[in-house]
Amino acid sequence: MDQQYYLWAWSVYWLAASGCLLVWYRITRPIGSRMIKIFFRASAWIVLCTPWPQSDAGQTLSPAFFTMLFDGLSYGPESMLRTAPVLIGLGALLVVLLLVDGFFYNAKSQRLPSGGSAEGTTST
């Protein structure tokens, strides 16, 4: 594949992935829990936007989830293990970051008075 066609293909893919993510943001907007909403949105980013080499020797990249899916369909389930560690690692990093964010978000909300403003001024 020519380099220009490769870049065009990635450009079209990123445009389509951005459209899917915008729709996903609209779908997840009514979810009440902030952490669950962030988890679903970031998981979609991980699935759609993580590049990975198509083969061990190749230098062309494709989305990691689709590489894992097509390797599993073409070569069997054991070939899916080539791509699974990066997706599982990014998922674990997402969970850790959500826990840290939840800790700091809850600590910040407990420090602020419920009726006052963020500056701590009160009306008389």
Secondary structure, 3 states (H helix, E strand, C coil): CCHHHHHHHHHHHHHHHHHHHHHHHHHHCCCCCHHHHHHHHHHHHHHHHCEEECCCCCCCEEEHHHHHHHHHHHHCHHHHHHCHHHHHHHHHHHHHHHHHHHHHHHHHHHHCCCCCCCCCCCCC
